[in-house]
Amino acid sequence: MQQFARIGLMALAVSDSMFCLSILPHAWAERDPLSTSISFSVVYSAYGEAVFNTFAMIGTWLTVT
């Protein structure tokens, strides 16, 4: 039981850290509506919300179980 709690807390810490790292570029990524090339800001604006929600859901799931 103690091993499971330790692994669960470590997984929660990793999930929260990944959430913080994934939301950090939100301050710098600006989407240019006229841009036709693929860049980090285009990909981030398209998939960033899904990544935020995934890490938030993982953190909630680890907290509840």
MDAnalysis code that builds the backbone (N, CA, C; Angstrom):
import MDAnalysis as mda
import numpy as np

u = mda.Universe.empty(195, n_residues=65, atom_resindex=np.repeat(np.arange(65), 3), trajectory=True)
u.add_TopologyAttr("name", ["N", "CA", "C"] * 65)
u.add_TopologyAttr("resid", np.arange(1, 66))
u.add_TopologyAttr("resname", ["MET", "GLN", "GLN", "PHE", "ALA", "ARG", "ILE", "GLY", "LEU", "MET", "ALA", "LEU", "ALA", "VAL", "SER", "ASP", "SER", "MET", "PHE", "CYS", "LEU", "SER", "ILE", "LEU", "PRO", "HIS", "ALA", "TRP", "ALA", "GLU", "ARG", "ASP", "PRO", "LEU", "SER", "THR", "SER", "ILE", "SER", "PHE", "SER", "VAL", "VAL", "TYR", "SER", "ALA", "TYR", "GLY", "GLU", "ALA", "VAL", "PHE", "ASN", "THR", "PHE", "ALA", "MET", "ILE", "GLY", "THR", "TRP", "LEU", "THR", "VAL", "THR"])
u.atoms.positions = np.array([
    [0.820, -1.200, 0.000],
    [0.000, 0.000, 0.000],
    [0.863, 1.263, 0.000],
    [1.934, 1.240, 0.769],
    [2.803, 2.403, 0.843],
    [3.501, 2.643, -0.504],
    [3.887, 1.566, -1.182],
    [4.529, 1.683, -2.492],
    [3.562, 2.303, -3.505],
    [2.297, 1.878, -3.472],
    [1.291, 2.426, -4.392],
    [1.091, 3.917, -4.141],
    [1.063, 4.320, -2.875],
    [0.885, 5.745, -2.556],
    [2.066, 6.561, -3.055],
    [3.259, 6.035, -2.907],
    [4.456, 6.749, -3.362],
    [4.445, 6.898, -4.882],
    [4.113, 5.830, -5.585],
    [4.060, 5.886, -7.053],
    [2.959, 6.839, -7.507],
    [1.819, 6.805, -6.832],
    [0.724, 7.703, -7.179],
    [1.087, 9.170, -6.992],
    [1.776, 9.476, -5.896],
    [2.186, 10.862, -5.651],
    [3.251, 11.324, -6.644],
    [4.138, 10.417, -7.020],
    [5.142, 10.773, -8.022],
    [4.483, 11.008, -9.381],
    [3.511, 10.186, -9.742],
    [2.792, 10.380, -11.001],
    [2.014, 11.691, -10.985],
    [1.433, 12.037, -9.844],
    [0.714, 13.307, -9.723],
    [1.666, 14.485, -9.870],
    [2.851, 14.380, -9.286],
    [3.840, 15.452, -9.420],
    [4.289, 15.613, -10.864],
    [4.496, 14.502, -11.568],
    [4.900, 14.565, -12.984],
    [3.775, 15.170, -13.817],
    [2.549, 14.758, -13.564],
    [1.415, 15.290, -14.316],
    [1.260, 16.792, -14.091],
    [1.373, 17.229, -12.863],
    [1.261, 18.665, -12.576],
    [2.414, 19.453, -13.193],
    [3.596, 18.877, -13.179],
    [4.745, 19.551, -13.795],
    [4.564, 19.665, -15.303],
    [4.070, 18.608, -15.919],
    [3.829, 18.655, -17.359],
    [2.726, 19.658, -17.705],
    [1.711, 19.772, -16.839],
    [0.675, 20.779, -17.054],
    [1.285, 22.177, -17.017],
    [2.124, 22.429, -16.021],
    [2.752, 23.750, -15.906],
    [3.663, 24.040, -17.095],
    [4.415, 23.035, -17.538],
    [5.293, 23.233, -18.688],
    [4.511, 23.427, -19.985],
    [3.363, 22.768, -20.092],
    [2.594, 22.906, -21.327],
    [1.839, 24.227, -21.392],
    [1.522, 24.812, -20.259],
    [0.796, 26.079, -20.276],
    [1.750, 27.284, -20.322],
    [3.018, 27.059, -20.058],
    [3.997, 28.154, -20.039],
    [4.124, 28.878, -21.388],
    [4.194, 28.185, -22.524],
    [4.308, 28.916, -23.799],
    [3.073, 29.727, -24.168],
    [1.995, 29.578, -23.424],
    [0.767, 30.332, -23.702],
    [1.019, 31.840, -23.642],
    [2.005, 32.250, -22.865],
    [2.319, 33.670, -22.747],
    [3.035, 34.212, -23.984],
    [3.704, 33.338, -24.750],
    [4.496, 33.805, -25.880],
    [3.953, 33.405, -27.235],
    [3.172, 32.357, -27.303],
    [2.695, 31.869, -28.607],
    [1.563, 32.757, -29.113],
    [1.826, 33.448, -30.194],
    [0.815, 34.301, -30.812],
    [0.519, 33.759, -32.193],
    [-0.735, 33.684, -32.528],
    [-1.137, 33.133, -33.821],
    [-1.370, 34.271, -34.798],
    [-0.683, 34.186, -35.908],
    [-0.876, 35.156, -36.987],
    [-1.935, 34.589, -37.932],
    [-3.085, 35.236, -38.074],
    [-4.155, 34.660, -38.904],
    [-3.822, 34.590, -40.389],
    [-2.844, 35.340, -40.843],
    [-2.495, 35.346, -42.258],
    [-1.333, 34.420, -42.584],
    [-0.781, 33.765, -41.609],
    [0.358, 32.884, -41.822],
    [-0.084, 31.573, -42.476],
    [0.658, 31.152, -43.484],
    [0.340, 29.891, -44.166],
    [1.350, 28.796, -43.849],
    [2.415, 29.132, -43.150],
    [3.426, 28.128, -42.816],
    [3.117, 27.508, -41.447],
    [3.581, 26.296, -41.283],
    [3.378, 25.604, -40.006],
    [4.504, 26.007, -39.063],
    [4.135, 26.513, -37.906],
    [5.104, 26.910, -36.896],
    [4.622, 26.418, -35.536],
    [5.446, 26.634, -34.530],
    [5.089, 26.201, -33.188],
    [3.809, 26.867, -32.709],
    [3.652, 28.139, -32.992],
    [2.471, 28.853, -32.497],
    [1.187, 28.342, -33.144],
    [1.252, 27.923, -34.395],
    [0.068, 27.375, -35.059],
    [-0.310, 26.034, -34.446],
    [0.675, 25.167, -34.258],
    [0.420, 23.857, -33.664],
    [-0.028, 24.006, -32.210],
    [0.595, 24.919, -31.497],
    [0.248, 25.140, -30.089],
    [-1.173, 25.684, -29.951],
    [-1.559, 26.584, -30.837],
    [-2.917, 27.127, -30.746],
    [-3.954, 26.088, -31.131],
    [-3.571, 25.121, -31.982],
    [-4.513, 24.085, -32.390],
    [-4.658, 22.992, -31.343],
    [-3.556, 22.573, -30.727],
    [-3.580, 21.426, -29.831],
    [-3.304, 21.763, -28.366],
    [-3.037, 23.012, -28.059],
    [-2.687, 23.382, -26.688],
    [-3.787, 23.102, -25.681],
    [-5.016, 23.435, -26.022],
    [-6.137, 23.210, -25.095],
    [-6.333, 21.726, -24.805],
    [-6.126, 20.881, -25.805],
    [-6.256, 19.438, -25.595],
    [-5.181, 18.929, -24.643],
    [-3.983, 19.464, -24.756],
    [-2.897, 19.058, -23.860],
    [-3.185, 19.529, -22.439],
    [-3.677, 20.761, -22.273],
    [-4.039, 21.256, -20.942],
    [-5.073, 20.343, -20.301],
    [-6.121, 20.051, -21.056],
    [-7.201, 19.229, -20.518],
    [-6.740, 17.818, -20.196],
    [-5.843, 17.277, -20.999],
    [-5.342, 15.924, -20.736],
    [-4.590, 15.867, -19.419],
    [-3.680, 16.799, -19.193],
    [-2.919, 16.777, -17.948],
    [-3.790, 17.125, -16.745],
    [-4.776, 17.997, -16.915],
    [-5.701, 18.290, -15.815],
    [-6.548, 17.064, -15.481],
    [-6.981, 16.333, -16.494],
    [-7.779, 15.133, -16.269],
    [-6.945, 14.036, -15.604],
    [-5.688, 13.889, -16.021],
    [-4.818, 12.897, -15.396],
    [-4.590, 13.240, -13.934],
    [-4.362, 14.510, -13.638],
    [-4.166, 14.929, -12.252],
    [-5.401, 14.679, -11.395],
    [-6.563, 14.964, -11.955],
    [-7.808, 14.707, -11.222],
    [-8.017, 13.215, -11.012],
    [-7.757, 12.428, -12.041],
    [-7.920, 10.985, -11.938],
    [-6.986, 10.403, -10.884],
    [-5.730, 10.889, -10.842],
    [-4.786, 10.390, -9.848],
    [-5.185, 10.821, -8.437],
    [-5.791, 11.979, -8.305],
    [-6.216, 12.454, -6.991],
    [-7.409, 11.654, -6.480],
    [-8.335, 11.330, -7.357],
    [-9.551, 10.633, -6.945],
    [-9.299, 9.166, -6.636],
    [-8.410, 8.532, -7.409],
    [-8.186, 7.089, -7.173],
    [-7.220, 6.811, -6.094],
])
